[in-house]
Amino acid sequence: MKTTLDIKDDLLIRAKKLAADTGRPLKALVEDSFRVTLAVAEEPAQYQLPDRSVGDPDGPDPLTRYSWQDLRAEIYNEPN
C-alpha cells in the first residue's frame, strides 16, 4: 500500500543516511520502525508497586526490642 508521510527534513536526512550506511532501502527502515513502535505499544505495561516504605532503611529495626509474644499482642491489639 502506498501512502504519503510528512517527515521533518532533519529526521528524513538522518533516516536516509542510516539506510545508505546499512545498505537497506528507506522503505525497509520505515517498515522496521513501525514494527518496533507497534510491538512496544502492544506490550502490556508492567505494574510496579508504589514505594510505601516507612522509616529509615539504614536505621535500626524497631521490632527487635519486642519478644514474639509482645509482637503478637501488638498485632492483635491484645493487652500484655
N, CA, C and O atoms as a GROMACS GRO file, in nm:
protein
  320
    1MET      N    1   0.085  -0.116   0.000
    1MET     CA    2   0.000   0.000   0.000
    1MET      C    3   0.090   0.123   0.000
    1MET      O    4   0.190   0.128   0.072
    2LYS      N    5   0.054   0.219  -0.079
    2LYS     CA    6   0.130   0.343  -0.082
    2LYS      C    7   0.061   0.446   0.004
    2LYS      O    8  -0.061   0.451   0.015
    3THR      N    9   0.144   0.530   0.066
    3THR     CA   10   0.091   0.639   0.147
    3THR      C   11   0.190   0.754   0.142
    3THR      O   12   0.306   0.737   0.102
    4THR      N   13   0.147   0.870   0.183
    4THR     CA   14   0.232   0.987   0.186
    4THR      C   15   0.252   1.028   0.331
    4THR      O   16   0.156   1.037   0.408
    5LEU      N   17   0.376   1.054   0.368
    5LEU     CA   18   0.408   1.096   0.503
    5LEU      C   19   0.479   1.230   0.499
    5LEU      O   20   0.562   1.254   0.412
    6ASP      N   21   0.446   1.317   0.591
    6ASP     CA   22   0.521   1.441   0.609
    6ASP      C   23   0.622   1.417   0.720
    6ASP      O   24   0.586   1.398   0.836
    7ILE      N   25   0.749   1.419   0.682
    7ILE     CA   26   0.857   1.392   0.777
    7ILE      C   27   0.946   1.515   0.783
    7ILE      O   28   0.980   1.573   0.680
    8LYS      N   29   0.983   1.556   0.902
    8LYS     CA   30   1.072   1.671   0.917
    8LYS      C   31   1.202   1.645   0.842
    8LYS      O   32   1.252   1.533   0.839
    9ASP      N   33   1.254   1.751   0.782
    9ASP     CA   34   1.372   1.739   0.696
    9ASP      C   35   1.491   1.674   0.767
    9ASP      O   36   1.555   1.585   0.712
   10ASP      N   37   1.520   1.720   0.890
   10ASP     CA   38   1.637   1.666   0.960
   10ASP      C   39   1.621   1.518   0.991
   10ASP      O   40   1.718   1.442   0.986
   11LEU      N   41   1.500   1.476   1.022
   11LEU     CA   42   1.474   1.335   1.050
   11LEU      C   43   1.487   1.251   0.924
   11LEU      O   44   1.543   1.142   0.927
   12LEU      N   45   1.437   1.302   0.814
   12LEU     CA   46   1.446   1.230   0.687
   12LEU      C   47   1.591   1.218   0.641
   12LEU      O   48   1.631   1.113   0.590
   13ILE      N   49   1.670   1.322   0.660
   13ILE     CA   50   1.811   1.317   0.622
   13ILE      C   51   1.883   1.210   0.703
   13ILE      O   52   1.961   1.132   0.648
   14ARG      N   53   1.856   1.205   0.834
   14ARG     CA   54   1.918   1.103   0.919
   14ARG      C   55   1.874   0.963   0.879
   14ARG      O   56   1.955   0.870   0.877
   15ALA      N   57   1.746   0.948   0.846
   15ALA     CA   58   1.694   0.817   0.806
   15ALA      C   59   1.756   0.772   0.674
   15ALA      O   60   1.791   0.656   0.658
   16LYS      N   61   1.768   0.863   0.579
   16LYS     CA   62   1.829   0.829   0.450
   16LYS      C   63   1.975   0.791   0.469
   16LYS      O   64   2.024   0.699   0.403
   17LYS      N   65   2.045   0.861   0.556
   17LYS     CA   66   2.185   0.829   0.582
   17LYS      C   67   2.198   0.691   0.644
   17LYS      O   68   2.283   0.612   0.604
   18LEU      N   69   2.112   0.661   0.742
   18LEU     CA   70   2.115   0.528   0.804
   18LEU      C   71   2.084   0.420   0.702
   18LEU      O   72   2.149   0.316   0.700
   19ALA      N   73   1.986   0.444   0.617
   19ALA     CA   74   1.951   0.347   0.513
   19ALA      C   75   2.070   0.324   0.420
   19ALA      O   76   2.101   0.210   0.386
   20ALA      N   77   2.136   0.431   0.380
   20ALA     CA   78   2.252   0.418   0.292
   20ALA      C   79   2.367   0.347   0.362
   20ALA      O   80   2.433   0.262   0.303
   21ASP      N   81   2.390   0.382   0.489
   21ASP     CA   82   2.500   0.320   0.565
   21ASP      C   83   2.479   0.171   0.585
   21ASP      O   84   2.576   0.094   0.588
   22THR      N   85   2.355   0.130   0.598
   22THR     CA   86   2.325  -0.012   0.622
   22THR      C   87   2.293  -0.087   0.494
   22THR      O   88   2.273  -0.209   0.496
   23GLY      N   89   2.288  -0.014   0.382
   23GLY     CA   90   2.261  -0.080   0.253
   23GLY      C   91   2.118  -0.128   0.240
   23GLY      O   92   2.091  -0.225   0.169
   24ARG      N   93   2.029  -0.063   0.307
   24ARG     CA   94   1.887  -0.102   0.301
   24ARG      C   95   1.807   0.012   0.239
   24ARG      O   96   1.846   0.129   0.250
   25PRO      N   97   1.697  -0.020   0.175
   25PRO     CA   98   1.612   0.087   0.123
   25PRO      C   99   1.541   0.160   0.237
   25PRO      O  100   1.516   0.103   0.343
   26LEU      N  101   1.510   0.286   0.213
   26LEU     CA  102   1.441   0.367   0.313
   26LEU      C  103   1.308   0.303   0.352
   26LEU      O  104   1.267   0.310   0.468
   27LYS      N  105   1.242   0.242   0.256
   27LYS     CA  106   1.114   0.174   0.282
   27LYS      C  107   1.130   0.068   0.392
   27LYS      O  108   1.046   0.058   0.482
   28ALA      N  109   1.237  -0.010   0.385
   28ALA     CA  110   1.259  -0.116   0.485
   28ALA      C  111   1.285  -0.055   0.622
   28ALA      O  112   1.238  -0.107   0.723
   29LEU      N  113   1.358   0.056   0.625
   29LEU     CA  114   1.386   0.124   0.752
   29LEU      C  115   1.257   0.175   0.815
   29LEU      O  116   1.238   0.162   0.936
   30VAL      N  117   1.171   0.234   0.735
   30VAL     CA  118   1.044   0.287   0.785
   30VAL      C  119   0.954   0.173   0.834
   30VAL      O  120   0.893   0.184   0.940
   31GLU      N  121   0.947   0.064   0.758
   31GLU     CA  122   0.865  -0.051   0.800
   31GLU      C  123   0.916  -0.111   0.931
   31GLU      O  124   0.837  -0.143   1.019
   32ASP      N  125   1.048  -0.125   0.943
   32ASP     CA  126   1.104  -0.178   1.068
   32ASP      C  127   1.074  -0.085   1.185
   32ASP      O  128   1.046  -0.131   1.296
   33SER      N  129   1.081   0.045   1.161
   33SER     CA  130   1.049   0.141   1.267
   33SER      C  131   0.905   0.127   1.312
   33SER      O  132   0.875   0.133   1.432
   34PHE      N  133   0.814   0.108   1.216
   34PHE     CA  134   0.673   0.085   1.251
   34PHE      C  135   0.658  -0.042   1.333
   34PHE      O  136   0.586  -0.043   1.433
   35ARG      N  137   0.726  -0.150   1.291
   35ARG     CA  138   0.716  -0.277   1.363
   35ARG      C  139   0.762  -0.263   1.508
   35ARG      O  140   0.695  -0.311   1.600
   36VAL      N  141   0.875  -0.198   1.527
   36VAL     CA  142   0.928  -0.181   1.662
   36VAL      C  143   0.834  -0.096   1.747
   36VAL      O  144   0.804  -0.132   1.861
   37THR      N  145   0.787   0.013   1.692
   37THR     CA  146   0.697   0.102   1.766
   37THR      C  147   0.568   0.032   1.802
   37THR      O  148   0.519   0.046   1.914
   38LEU      N  149   0.512  -0.044   1.709
   38LEU     CA  150   0.386  -0.115   1.736
   38LEU      C  151   0.407  -0.228   1.837
   38LEU      O  152   0.320  -0.253   1.920
   39ALA      N  153   0.520  -0.296   1.830
   39ALA     CA  154   0.547  -0.404   1.926
   39ALA      C  155   0.558  -0.349   2.067
   39ALA      O  156   0.507  -0.409   2.161
   40VAL      N  157   0.625  -0.237   2.082
   40VAL     CA  158   0.638  -0.175   2.214
   40VAL      C  159   0.503  -0.129   2.266
   40VAL      O  160   0.472  -0.145   2.384
   41ALA      N  161   0.421  -0.073   2.177
   41ALA     CA  162   0.290  -0.023   2.218
   41ALA      C  163   0.196  -0.138   2.258
   41ALA      O  164   0.107  -0.118   2.340
   42GLU      N  165   0.216  -0.257   2.201
   42GLU     CA  166   0.129  -0.370   2.231
   42GLU      C  167   0.168  -0.444   2.357
   42GLU      O  168   0.089  -0.522   2.410
   43GLU      N  169   0.291  -0.422   2.407
   43GLU     CA  170   0.334  -0.488   2.529
   43GLU      C  171   0.257  -0.432   2.647
   43GLU      O  172   0.246  -0.310   2.661
   44PRO      N  173   0.204  -0.518   2.732
   44PRO     CA  174   0.134  -0.465   2.849
   44PRO      C  175   0.233  -0.398   2.943
   44PRO      O  176   0.345  -0.447   2.964
   45ALA      N  177   0.191  -0.290   2.998
   45ALA     CA  178   0.278  -0.219   3.093
   45ALA      C  179   0.292  -0.303   3.218
   45ALA      O  180   0.193  -0.354   3.272
   46GLN      N  181   0.414  -0.318   3.265
   46GLN     CA  182   0.439  -0.397   3.385
   46GLN      C  183   0.404  -0.312   3.507
   46GLN      O  184   0.451  -0.199   3.522
   47TYR      N  185   0.321  -0.369   3.592
   47TYR     CA  186   0.278  -0.295   3.711
   47TYR      C  187   0.392  -0.286   3.811
   47TYR      O  188   0.459  -0.386   3.838
   48GLN      N  189   0.413  -0.170   3.865
   48GLN     CA  190   0.515  -0.152   3.967
   48GLN      C  191   0.447  -0.098   4.092
   48GLN      O  192   0.377   0.003   4.089
   49LEU      N  193   0.470  -0.168   4.201
   49LEU     CA  194   0.412  -0.125   4.328
   49LEU      C  195   0.471   0.008   4.370
   49LEU      O  196   0.592   0.029   4.359
   50PRO      N  197   0.388   0.098   4.418
   50PRO     CA  198   0.443   0.223   4.468
   50PRO      C  199   0.520   0.198   4.598
   50PRO      O  200   0.485   0.110   4.676
   51ASP      N  201   0.623   0.276   4.619
   51ASP     CA  202   0.705   0.262   4.739
   51ASP      C  203   0.630   0.324   4.857
   51ASP      O  204   0.609   0.445   4.860
   52ARG      N  205   0.592   0.243   4.951
   52ARG     CA  206   0.521   0.290   5.071
   52ARG      C  207   0.606   0.267   5.196
   52ARG      O  208   0.554   0.246   5.306
   53SER      N  209   0.737   0.270   5.176
   53SER     CA  210   0.829   0.245   5.288
   53SER      C  211   0.812   0.350   5.396
   53SER      O  212   0.780   0.466   5.370
   54VAL      N  213   0.834   0.306   5.518
   54VAL     CA  214   0.825   0.396   5.633
   54VAL      C  215   0.955   0.384   5.711
   54VAL      O  216   1.007   0.273   5.729
   55GLY      N  217   1.007   0.496   5.757
   55GLY     CA  218   1.127   0.493   5.840
   55GLY      C  219   1.254   0.494   5.757
   55GLY      O  220   1.251   0.504   5.634
   56ASP      N  221   1.365   0.483   5.826
   56ASP     CA  222   1.497   0.487   5.764
   56ASP      C  223   1.541   0.345   5.734
   56ASP      O  224   1.556   0.265   5.827
   57PRO      N  225   1.562   0.310   5.606
   57PRO     CA  226   1.601   0.172   5.573
   57PRO      C  227   1.738   0.134   5.630
   57PRO      O  228   1.767   0.015   5.648
   58ASP      N  229   1.823   0.233   5.659
   58ASP     CA  230   1.955   0.204   5.714
   58ASP      C  231   1.957   0.214   5.867
   58ASP      O  232   2.059   0.189   5.930
   59GLY      N  233   1.843   0.252   5.924
   59GLY     CA  234   1.835   0.267   6.069
   59GLY      C  235   1.813   0.134   6.139
   59GLY      O  236   1.798   0.031   6.073
   60PRO      N  237   1.810   0.136   6.270
   60PRO     CA  238   1.790   0.012   6.346
   60PRO      C  239   1.647  -0.040   6.328
   60PRO      O  240   1.554   0.038   6.306
   61ASP      N  241   1.631  -0.170   6.338
   61ASP     CA  242   1.500  -0.232   6.326
   61ASP      C  243   1.423  -0.211   6.456
   61ASP      O  244   1.465  -0.262   6.560
   62PRO      N  245   1.312  -0.138   6.453
   62PRO     CA  246   1.240  -0.109   6.578
   62PRO      C  247   1.170  -0.231   6.637
   62PRO      O  248   1.128  -0.227   6.752
   63LEU      N  249   1.158  -0.339   6.561
   63LEU     CA  250   1.088  -0.457   6.611
   63LEU      C  251   1.179  -0.551   6.690
   63LEU      O  252   1.130  -0.642   6.758
   64THR      N  253   1.309  -0.532   6.684
   64THR     CA  254   1.400  -0.624   6.754
   64THR      C  255   1.388  -0.613   6.905
   64THR      O  256   1.428  -0.705   6.976
   65ARG      N  257   1.334  -0.505   6.954
   65ARG     CA  258   1.322  -0.489   7.100
   65ARG      C  259   1.201  -0.564   7.156
   65ARG      O  260   1.188  -0.576   7.278
   66TYR      N  261   1.112  -0.614   7.069
   66TYR     CA  262   0.992  -0.686   7.113
   66TYR      C  263   1.015  -0.836   7.110
   66TYR      O  264   1.084  -0.888   7.023
   67SER      N  265   0.956  -0.905   7.206
   67SER     CA  266   0.954  -1.051   7.202
   67SER      C  267   0.840  -1.093   7.107
   67SER      O  268   0.758  -1.010   7.067
   68TRP      N  269   0.837  -1.221   7.073
   68TRP     CA  270   0.732  -1.270   6.986
   68TRP      C  271   0.594  -1.248   7.049
   68TRP      O  272   0.499  -1.212   6.980
   69GLN      N  273   0.583  -1.269   7.178
   69GLN     CA  274   0.456  -1.251   7.246
   69GLN      C  275   0.413  -1.103   7.243
   69GLN      O  276   0.296  -1.072   7.225
   70ASP      N  277   0.510  -1.013   7.261
   70ASP     CA  278   0.478  -0.869   7.255
   70ASP      C  279   0.432  -0.830   7.115
   70ASP      O  280   0.337  -0.753   7.100
   71LEU      N  281   0.498  -0.882   7.012
   71LEU     CA  282   0.459  -0.852   6.874
   71LEU      C  283   0.317  -0.903   6.845
   71LEU      O  284   0.236  -0.833   6.784
   72ARG      N  285   0.289  -1.026   6.891
   72ARG     CA  286   0.156  -1.082   6.870
   72ARG      C  287   0.050  -0.996   6.939
   72ARG      O  288  -0.055  -0.969   6.881
   73ALA      N  289   0.078  -0.954   7.060
   73ALA     CA  290  -0.016  -0.870   7.134
   73ALA      C  291  -0.037  -0.736   7.062
   73ALA      O  292  -0.149  -0.685   7.058
   74GLU      N  293   0.068  -0.681   7.007
   74GLU     CA  294   0.059  -0.554   6.936
   74GLU      C  295  -0.023  -0.571   6.807
   74GLU      O  296  -0.108  -0.487   6.775
   75ILE      N  297   0.003  -0.679   6.733
   75ILE     CA  298  -0.069  -0.703   6.607
   75ILE      C  299  -0.219  -0.724   6.632
   75ILE      O  300  -0.302  -0.666   6.561
   76TYR      N  301  -0.252  -0.804   6.730
   76TYR     CA  302  -0.391  -0.835   6.756
   76TYR      C  303  -0.456  -0.744   6.860
   76TYR      O  304  -0.569  -0.768   6.903
   77ASN      N  305  -0.385  -0.640   6.898
   77ASN     CA  306  -0.437  -0.540   6.990
   77ASN      C  307  -0.483  -0.604   7.122
   77ASN      O  308  -0.589  -0.573   7.176
   78GLU      N  309  -0.399  -0.694   7.172
   78GLU     CA  310  -0.428  -0.763   7.296
   78GLU      C  311  -0.352  -0.695   7.411
   78GLU      O  312  -0.244  -0.639   7.390
   79PRO      N  313  -0.408  -0.699   7.528
   79PRO     CA  314  -0.335  -0.644   7.642
   79PRO      C  315  -0.219  -0.736   7.679
   79PRO      O  316  -0.229  -0.857   7.660
   80ASN      N  317  -0.111  -0.681   7.730
   80ASN     CA  318   0.005  -0.764   7.768
   80ASN      C  319  -0.016  -0.826   7.903
   80ASN      O  320   0.071  -0.899   7.951
   0.00000   0.00000   0.00000
